[in-house]
């Protein structure tokens, strides 16, 4: 389609408008098309436009392109939150009371991690605190190991009882906000060497 416009009050040609590749929307209320406008000095301005069937609401949606068509937007990727995975079965520590008890997996966005608490209940008495380390920041889809070290009287109680219940709470902050992850695991003391504990 070619449209020739006349300047108001003059018979001189001022603009040439060429419209190609027009396409109606699925609802039939708008059309998309490629338009090129040649000014009086031959300068061209083109782009992809949409407008109503009555010519209203003319909007340029792209400065360049061709053969416009109406397509449904692709579905956004699923949003995943950070999660924590404990190791299968019981976790046996080494002789110094160290071990890996689980893994934090970051979701669809970068996340930061902070250990809020980590306690071990072994034998009688109140739970004791356990030193727990995890990476402070990890990228989308990346993993970070959760490492613990049981020491001092807490390790002695674990050895005396033969096993203990660990509860660790880690705060994960990502693009969707904050979330507290809880890991529960059964710890076993490290095996004694040939020369005893």
N, C-alpha and C positions, 0 to 999 in steps of 0.2 A: 504494500500500500504506500502511495506517495501523496503527500499533502503539500500544496503550495500556498503560502500565506502572503497576503498583500499588506503593505504598510498602511495604517489608517490615513485616509485622505490622499493616497498616492497609488498610482498604478504600477509602480516599480516592484519587482520581486525582491523580497527581503530575506525570507527564510525558506529552506526546503526541509521538510520533515519526512523521513522514510521510516515506516513501521514494518517490521518483519516478525515472523515466528510468534504470532499471537496464540494464546491458549487460555481457555476458560477454566475457572476454578471448579472443583467438584460441586460446590453449592450453586454455581451459575451466577453468583452475585458480583464477581470480579474477573478481570482478565489480566494475564501477564503477557508482556510483549517486549521486544527489543526495539528501541527507538534511536535514530540518528538524526541530529539537527545540524544543518549546514547554515551558518550565518552569512551575513552580507559579504564578508571577506573570505568566505570559503572555509572558515574554521568549523570543525565538526565537534559536536558533543554527543556522546552516546551513552547507553546504559540499558539496564533491565528495569522495567517499570511495572507497577500494578495500578489499576484504577477500577472504579465501578463501571457498570454497563452504561450509565448515563454520562460518563466522563468525569465524574467527581472523584475526589480523593486520590489524585495522581501522586504516586510515591515512587521515587527511585530506590530500588532495593540493592542494586549493585552497579558499580561504575563500568564494569566490563562483563562480557559473557555472551552466550548465544543460546538459542533454542530453549527458552524457559518452559518449565513444566511444573505442575503441582504434584508434589510427592509428600507422603506422610513423613513426619520427623522420626528419625530412628529412636527407639526406646532408650532412655538413659541407662547406663550400666548400673547393675545392682550396687547399692551402698552397703559396705560391710564395716562392722565395728571391730575394734580390737578384741581379741579373745585370748584366753589362757588355756594351755593344755598341759595336764600333768603327765608324768611318765607312767607307763603301764606298770602295775604291780607295786611292790614295796621298793623303797629307795635305800640301798645300803651305802652308808657313808664310808669314806676312807678312815684310816686310823687317826687322822687329825680332825675328824668330825666334819669334813667337807664333802659336798655333793651337789649334783644338779637335780632339782626336783621338778622342773617343768619348763615350759617355753611360752613366751608371750608372742602372739602373731598380730602384727599391725593390720588394720583394715584397709579401706580404700584411700585413706589419706595418711599423711605423716602423723605420728603420734609421739607424745612424751609420756614417760613412765616415772612413777614415784612409789616407793614402798611405804605404805602407811603403817603396817604392823606385821610382825611375824613371830608367832609363839609356838612353843612345843610343850605338850603335856606328856610327861613320862613318869610313871609311878605315882606316888602320892604327892600331895602338895599342889601349889599353884603353878600354872603354866609359866615357863621361863622364856625370856626374849631370845631370839635367834638372829644373828647377823645375816642379812639377806641382801644380795646385790643383783641388779638388773640394769641394762643399758638405759640411759636417761632419754635418749631419742632414737627412733628408728623410722625408716622410710616406709611407704605404702607396701604392704604385702611382705615386709621383712620380719625376721624372727629375732628374738633375744632370749637367751637362756636365763633362767632364774637359779641362782647359786646360793647355797646356804653354808654357814659354818657354825656348828654347835661346839661350844667351848666351856671350860670351867666346870662349875657345879652342874650346869645343864647337861653337859656331856657325861658327867659321872652318873647322873640320874638315868640317862638314856642307856648307858651300859648296864646299870643295875637292873633296870626294868626289861631290857632286851628289845624294846621297841617303844616308839612314841608317836603321837599324833601331831602333825604340823599343820597350822593354819596361817596362810599368808594372804594379806590384802594389798593389792597394788592398784593405784589410781592411774587410769589411762585417759589422756586428754587428746582428742582429735578434732577434726572439722565439725563433728556433730556434738561436741561438748565433752563433759567428763563422765567417766564410768568407772566403778570400782569392780575389779576382778578379784575373785577369791579362789585360792588354790588350797586343796587339802591333800595331804600325803602322809603315808606311814613311813617313818624312818627307822632304819636298823643301824646299830652301831657297827663301826668297822671291825673286821676280824682281827683278833690279837695276833701279833707276830710270834716267832719262835721264842723270843725272850720275854713274852708276856705283854701286857699293855704298857 
